[in-house]
Amino acid sequence: MRWVLMSLVAVCAGCTSSGASQTPVTPEVTFAIPNPVRPGAKAPSCPKTGETLDGCTFHIVNGAVQQARLSAGADGTWTATAADAGTMDIRKADAATGPDGAQYQVFEFVPSTRADIDTTITFDKLAGSPGALKIVERRRVTVMSHTW
């Protein structure tokens, strides 16, 4: 009887230590906040001045208006689209000139709702003739709206 009990304990211990139902852990990933569901948590913040970089994050607190600045030139024009339609109001603003004389096409965006939002805005630079426009550059930024 003792042998049967010890065998059952060994089988049960083997079943629970297989790790098949555990989430794999990647040791090189460290999240900036405890909730890894927020996609922009680890990305660098977008610069307040200068050109908006691909992959950066805008943190919006209580519905503040943010600006994305993208290089302007005769070689193309930028468009902006939010991944979750209806979460962001995006509009073109007046062009801006940086301290170094660089010209920027500017987009302003603000959340369209008073809620925590995680979304992506895609900026596409289009070039070519009307009817034959092509995307020549793409940048994506994460927007995290906080209702603190």
CORJO-V19434 format. One record per helix or strand of 2 or more residues. SS is the DSSP state (H for helix, E for strand). FROM is the first residue (numbers start at 0). TO is the last residue. Records with the same first field share a line. If there is no record, write none. Layout:
SS = FROM-TO, FROM-TO
This chain:
H = 1-15
E = 56-60, 65-70, 75-81, 87-96, 102-110, 116-126, 133-145
